């Protein structure tokens, strides 16, 4: 840990590593074609980019340079992640909130929002509904409220793991919740969580103050900015960061996300496991400020540029986005998506109820069921993956990067993706999806080099399909 960060720790405050004036100044610099090509070459060598290099890509708005950026992002995505797309679902546990974020339906002053927290039985029913569709990994989402403390979240995680339905079982639970102190992170870590995800929302200080009114915990910019660092110090070494695009200039937010990732890498020897970049969406009781809304073309550019800037960080595109756009983004950047998602409390068993809008945090753009998404992925040549092996075998944080950075992760992830896909096909898929999936598995196995790993995989696929064995992972 650097002297500046350690000093901030001793003083009890967070370390503000977002040099806003400098990042904004980078946005005014022109991009020379030669510099863009050199930066792309560095990224294709799987080296993370400096914020100055990311800024050059952001400034490269000439059509031929933009095309080069997209082509490079496609190649890097194939080189690092292969054809895998990891699938998950969000599960909203409670929407009580002490914050008053102007963009969120859960904000405390929104009288139209119906407040609810799932009790143990309701949570159990939600998990069973997700398991019966074939989900293996969830992210639990909470409002920021005293009743959703670390102990409560840990209990929810344990309830999720305990809920089983036939062949269904959740193997990994991630959290999207308010920042905790060190003791809080240790409590949720002991419950065996995967990723702890905290979005800064906006890294621009004045905008942050404007959209997060005084008198709330979230109004403390540094407490939130320091959240994932505290998690890492408490041995929650698998963290996710993100920004809500549409609150400020999207180019600045991209630079700040890259700066955040580099800061974590420098101070803790491992960057974020994932980066998310949701866009503002309509929500109950929310009037959107459209000044900084990100249009589709710019959104595609920011995804491609993030892919080049952070080669080994997973990029998440949620169901906020419409199906056609998500389908396009997967080609040059996205490695994880949610599917069959509901963002209202109790939505997996009560979808369609009249009060659904008053329980949602925002409107979704993609409401297709999981099987339809899986089928489309297969048709498009991807491998839908339900793998959770790295979490469960301790390949997280710095250990994960030991595998990921040399590119060896594909040797683990592709076989595990195929095994979990075979489980899904046998237990949950509709006939058309199963047929497409079996073709995809044969195709991918043929592409693997001959050797012991391939022989073991073939044996495991046979045991899953013919003998009913499950959870066979590398």
Phi, psi and omega in degrees: 000135183288163180300318182298317181291317180297321178297319177298321178299312183295329180278353178084008180244164175280166180258119183273095181267004177271097177277089190299314182299318180293315180298318178296324180295330180294334183288346180268357184276137177286163180245118175276142183302319180297319179296320179299316180296321179295320180293319177299318179298320177298316180295318180294341172277009175066036175254133178296148182268148171286162181298327179296322179289321175299320179298324177297319177294323178295327180281346183279085184254004174291140186307319183291326178287321176300319179297320178296321179296315179296317179299317180293321178297321177298315180295316181296319178301315179295319184293321186270318188249353184063221182254015182281142168229117182279138183246143177209177175221144174274146174230110181278121185267322181200146182242015169292141184205138177268353179276169180224045182299127190293341185263358191244134178293338181281355186301149191297332183275359182279098183289342180282342184281130175274123184271136183202146172231130180295129171278178186301317182291318179295319176299318179302315181294323177297316181296317179300319180298321178289318179297322181291346173269343178114004181291145178241338180229139180235158166238120179276136185238134183228147165290171178263106186205147181305329181288347178256054178282181184299319181296318179296315180297320179297320177296319178298317178301315181295322177297320179297313180297329183282340183279124178226152180215101180059239176280352186276135173200132176282127184258344179209131178243122173257166181233138167239106189205180180293154174299147179244170168275178185300318180296322179298317178297323179296325179294313181288329176298320179295339176278001175074045175286165173266257182272138170256118190250125176228124177263132175288343183074295171219140179269355180279119192300311183293319177297319178302315179296321183292321185268352178236090187302156178299159176090005178239158178297323184289344178293345180276097183304313185289325178299320179286317181301326182276358189299312183286333175295315177299322178300315180296320179294335177267015175073017163274082192273006180242104187232156176234142178239169179184167175225149177267105187282130184125353177271328179211181181308121185297331180292320177297317182296323176298312179300319181292322176298317178295319177299319179297315180298317180294323177300313180297319179299317182292314187277331187234005175068011176205134179275187179293145176289326180220155169233134178243153184214058179297148173259152176305136178230155175302147181210156181302125176076013183245131172255113185284136168273117187268010185300324186239020178301138185265122179282162188302317183297318177291325179297318177298318179299316183293326177294314180297320181290321175297321179300318180287329185282326183232077190303326187256008179265131177294138178249127185252127172243116187272175180286007167300328185272150181289158185305314185297321180290317178300320180299320180290318183296330182297336182289335186226019178186317191286137176240346179222141174219155169265159182210147182064031192276149167230141182240021172250156181292124180081012189294338184281345174243346186238015181303135180102349177296155185297332185267012186304317183296331181277001177243353181276153172275329180194168178279144177268152175260339182229105183249020180292149177292160183305315185297324179294321178293316179300317180298316179297318178301316180296317179298325181277001176091013178267166173250104175296128185241132173248021187292140175228017189298318184299316178302313191281341178258008176082013178272071180231170176055227183296326178297319178300317182294332176299326177277319190286315188298319177288352182092005182288345186300331179297330180291337176264316189288321181296311176300320179292323176298317181294322179295315181289329175295319178298322176301312181299315181299319183287326191257334191225338190289147169288158186307318182295320178292320180298318180297315179295323181292321180293324175296316181296320180295316178300319181297315183290323179296320179298330181284341182287144178293147177296149180152185184297319181300318180293319179296318179295318179298314179301319178296319181292320177299320178296316181294324177295314185284316189262332185248357176075015177287153182221162174061049176258110187224155177272000000 
